Amino acid sequence: MTKWIGLREIVREEMTQRREEGCDVTGFMERLDAAGTNESHLMDVYHALMALVPSAEFKYTEPSALEAIRAERPEGPRIMTSTWDDNEWHNKFYGAWLGRAAGCALGKPLEAHSFMFGSGDRPGWHNIKLWFEGAGQWPIRHYTPSESAAQAQYGIDIARWSSLASCGDNIRFMETDDDIRYTVLGLLMLEERGLDFNSWHVGKLWHRHLSFGQVFTAEAQSYLNFARVTSYISGDQPDDWEQHIHWGRSYLNPYREWIGAQIRVDGYAYGAAGQPQLAAELAWRDASFSHVKNGIYGAMFCSAMIAAAFVESDVKRIVEIGLSEIPKNSRLAEDVALAVRIAEETNDQVELVSKIWESFKHYHPVHTNNNAALCAAALIHSGGDFVKGITTAVLGGWDTDCNGATVGSILGASLGASALPGSWIEPLNDTLYADVSGFHPIAISECARRSYNVFRKLQQS
């Protein structure tokens, strides 16, 4: 049913999703077992799951529509002011792009099962620590080593098939990665359409620039569903496009609250620098193509934080601003608040990631909530220190490259390129390979310049 798993596995994931949304799924595992591999019977189970409604005891309020989300959010600074001149703005945009690339590259080799899920009765973060220790590079002070004694001793290994160019002994540029491709696509959307775009245009943009092999989980299913819709619709955008988008983000898509939308927002947030409300809205438009509820909130939360970081340097305040753009009575808001409390009470990095893992390990490793909570905790723990921030985000496990990229983007925007440590920035050689036409390769500084130009253009809109 997708490019990597079959219908039975999708229905199993849907049971988890429906339970997390507050529905009673009692008896559905037995129904799944009885269905076996019969597609018709499996679809009967699937449709029954989709017909469930949250229990009256479900304590959260989690809309997906923009105005309903805004009605549930707390107070916050919707627009922020600054005194930066053009040179400082350029410095901050370059810092954001560099920070995202550095954090992503650090975590990319660790996006492997042992570090995301854990192994040998060890949590993922512990395996990351063992990898760096086995290479004689603990604590983390540079990019991930390609070799470690931990491979033979503990049976763990990095993602060799996709990330050797990001390892510390090889890195010469930012290699292609979905976390970077989506940043490029956000930039392209704003260059091409400014503020005049919606979720339908997101689908069109993806189909022009991304192959099916470049999208995963919620993005892959929405990409496929959108192809089904557009195969029988002529013209640019039908009048009932919102109904098609809702079907596309929901049908056979149990990943609709996973992290995918959260990693797609940076290009939009850069264009809305200093405007967290606008950044959150642009993230909502993009996220709504493939996600609902907390999947959307994660995108809005991170986009608002990134936009705020161009003006605000206090990391706790940045997190608070992010929370001010999502429903205060949502699972994500509750999870982030818990992560912030843990970070404020815990000084040691290893103790911190251990507590975060234990608190949120009930989520899938690429769910929105646990990864957003880890990013918030890493930001608080960093105190604004770039290296401390990205290494904590990556050490925590789960979606390592995504979390390193998000925290790197926020701290890079806040600090500016000139304040980022050369030992992390120089190996990138100001070069990005995005695997997107026109961006393979491209200078990272050129991406930053174009983001700045978009920012100025949107200010005049």
Secondary structure, 3 states (H helix, E strand, C coil): CCCCCCHHHHHHHHHHHHHHCCCCCCCHHHHHHHHCCCHHHHHHHHHHHHCCCCCCCCCCCCCCCHHHHHHCCCCCCCCCCCCCCHHHHHHHHHHHHHHHHHHHHHHHHHCCHHHHCCECCECHHHHHHHHHHHCCCCCCCCCCCCCCCHHHHHCCCCCHHHHHHHCCCCCCCECCCHHHHHHHHHHHHHHHHCCCCCHHHHHHHHHHHCCHHHCCHHHHHHHHHHHHHHCCCCCCCCCCHHHHHHHHHHCCCCCCCEHHHHHHCHHHHHHCCCCHHHHHHHHHHHHCCCCCHHHHHHHHHHHHHHHHHCCCCCHHHHHHHHHCCCCCCCHHHHHHHHHHHHHHHCCCHHHHHHHHHHHHCCCCCCEHHHHHHHHHHHHHHHCCCHHHHHHHHHHCCCCHHHHHHHHHHHHHHHHCHHHCCHHHHHHHCCEECCCCCCCCCEEHHHHHHHHHHHHHHHHCC
